[in-house]
Amino acid sequence: MKLNYFCSLLCLYLVMACHSQPTDQYENVPAAQFAYLLKQTPSAQLIDVRTADEFSDQHLDKAQNIDWNGDNFEAQVGKLDHSKPVFVYCMSGGRSKKASTKLAEMGFKKIYELNGGILKWNAAGLAEPSDKIIGMCGQEYEELLKSNPKILVNFYAEWCAPCQKMAPYMLQIQKELAGKIAVIRLNADENKTLLNQLKIDELPALLYYDNQKEVWKHSGFLSETELRAKLN
């Protein structure tokens, strides 16, 4: 009986050890390193796994658009050279992670995923300079902050899973605090100029202002309990 017990423990340990080992096949790398590796790789296979609309709005130079949520993702990436490095990115990292995992399963020898996606790329100052204003500009944002003594700004996106999870209680809090704290929700895709100016590199993003001064800032998911505690 004891022998069987110890054998079971040994098997469990070996399985966990195997899963904990880093892989040389797939690497999640920060924006600066991604840019460097991309530049050092001749004829790099660079794929943008977002939608066609997102791709047309902004994409990395020489990227090929293969939508992760499209009907023929596997068939399209299957045409790439499995023996050469593949560089993968999306908007914030959710879709590129899934796509990179699939590429690894398909036998691609080397996969580099852009950590944090386009958001991190832009925040790192790697995007091509542009005078085009998308959505609210800085001056309009300043005027917005003057509209109420206390303001909570929430940047979100429809494709962002944590944003979707937070949306119901964000809207509820918006109604409850009306007249005390102005809760402003801004679609990140429709206000990219602000995103770059405020150096927001992760969604959802929350910025709380008191008399136009930033009191606190939070990036990523925040539970309803945690959010209410920060607002009290």
Long-range contacts (C-beta under 8 A, 24 or more apart in sequence): 23-104, 24-110, 25-104, 25-108, 25-109, 25-110, 25-111, 26-100, 26-101, 26-103, 26-104, 26-111, 26-113, 27-111, 27-112, 27-113, 28-93, 28-97, 28-100, 28-113, 28-115, 29-112, 29-113, 29-114, 29-115, 30-115, 30-116, 30-120, 30-124, 31-114, 31-115, 31-116, 31-120, 31-121, 31-123, 31-124, 31-126, 32-124, 32-126, 34-87, 34-89, 34-112, 34-114, 34-115, 34-121, 35-121, 35-126, 37-85, 37-87, 37-112, 38-87, 38-112, 41-85, 41-87, 43-84, 44-85, 44-87, 45-80, 45-81, 45-84, 45-85, 45-86, 45-87, 46-86, 46-87, 46-89, 47-77, 47-80, 47-86, 47-87, 47-88, 47-89, 47-99, 48-89, 48-90, 49-73, 49-88, 49-89, 49-90, 49-95, 49-96, 49-99, 50-90, 50-91, 50-95, 54-91, 54-189, 57-189, 57-192, 58-118, 58-127, 58-192, 60-89, 60-121, 61-128, 63-89, 68-95, 68-96, 68-98, 68-99, 69-95, 73-99, 73-102, 74-102, 74-106, 77-102, 77-103, 77-106, 78-106, 80-108, 82-106, 82-107, 82-108, 82-109, 83-109, 84-109, 84-110, 85-109, 85-110, 85-111, 85-112, 86-110, 86-111, 86-112, 87-112, 87-114, 88-112, 88-113, 88-114, 89-113, 89-114, 89-117, 89-118, 89-121, 90-117, 90-118, 91-117, 91-118, 91-119, 91-157, 91-159, 92-116, 92-117, 92-118, 92-119, 92-120, 92-157, 92-160, 92-202, 92-203, 93-117, 93-120, 94-159, 94-160, 94-161, 116-201, 116-202, 119-195, 119-200, 119-201, 119-202, 119-203, 120-201, 120-202, 122-195, 122-196, 122-201, 123-196, 123-199, 123-200, 123-201, 124-201, 127-196, 132-193, 133-193, 134-190, 134-191, 134-192, 134-193, 135-186, 135-187, 135-190, 135-191, 135-192, 135-193, 135-194, 136-186, 136-191, 136-193, 136-194, 137-193, 137-194, 138-193, 138-194, 138-197, 141-194, 141-197, 142-212, 144-184, 145-209, 145-212, 146-212, 147-182, 148-181, 148-182, 149-210, 149-211, 150-180, 150-181, 150-182, 150-208, 150-209, 150-210, 150-211, 151-181, 151-182, 151-183, 151-184, 151-208, 151-209, 152-181, 152-182, 152-183, 152-184, 152-206, 152-207, 152-208, 152-209, 152-231, 153-184, 153-186, 153-206, 153-207, 153-208, 153-209, 154-183, 154-184, 154-185, 154-186, 154-204, 154-205, 154-206, 155-186, 155-187, 155-188, 155-191, 155-194, 155-195, 155-200, 155-203, 155-204, 155-205, 155-206, 155-207, 156-185, 156-186, 156-187, 156-188, 156-203, 156-204, 157-187, 157-188, 157-189, 157-203, 158-187, 158-189, 160-188, 160-203, 160-204, 162-203, 162-204, 162-220, 162-221, 163-203, 163-204, 165-221, 166-204, 166-221, 166-222, 166-224, 166-227, 169-224, 169-227, 173-224, 173-227, 173-228, 173-231, 177-231, 181-231
